[in-house]
């Protein structure tokens, strides 16, 4: 186990590691830790999978509104007029 | 947000409010639908957001923060609706986050279930279970995940919408993903391989 990086640190900076946002030195230290730590490898693989599944599940279900429902526009305008009077 | 409309709002033109509603309400409704999952509640949140904004449109226009300001108000209205109807157990949520020994090692070896959900149809098969797991997250973690991963907002935009510091939004998103990983682990470790 690489003493430079703990499992806690790897988990804490995992998003940055997966996004390629860490310095080359830090990446090297993380890679060294991962080469000796099956727990962190399992954690990273499942964290990354959960992240991707969330993106796929949440993005493809979002409806794209083509226009604003007219009754909503009128309700907003009516509420504004009520507040002004 | 067209600069021409922002200029009309800065000058206080009465008709500009309706133009603003017509140009922004669809995008805001999409945000509210994502956060609330219910059409009537989503419309109520959008109404509430515009109502809150009505008194300070000139100020928001002068700050060139109309679109993000409106989104923040709608997101806050959504969160208020959620907090009024749901209560989450903070201790239960903490148990979904990774735990470590004093020396910084994992307290327990995490099971690797990634191979169970990596096939070509996995995203489609897991869509509903994943959405159900996301719905079990507390706020603002759930909202951070929906705004970032669902609507594709960048972290600074998520932070503004949730009225958090950027570092707070990043932590929120990370905690949401950590908890989601644990919820999926519970589910998949029970399933036959």
Interface residues (C-beta under 8 A of the other chain):
Chain A: X6 X7 X8 X9 X11 X14 X15 X38 X39 X40 X41 X42 X43 X45 X46 X47 X48 X49 X50 X51 X52 X53 X54 X55 X56 X57 X58 X59 X60 X61 X62 X63 X64 X65 X66 X67 X68 X69 X72 X73 X75 X76 X77 X79 X80 X83
Chain B: X17 X18 X21 X22 X25 X26 X27 X29 X30 X33 X34 X43 X46 X47 X50 X51 X54 X55 X98 X100 X103 X104 X105 X106 X109 X110 X111 X112 X113 X114 X117 X118 X122 X123 X126 X127 X128 X130 X131 X134 X145 X146 X149 X150 X151 X152 X170 X173 X174 X177 X178 X180 X181 X184 X185
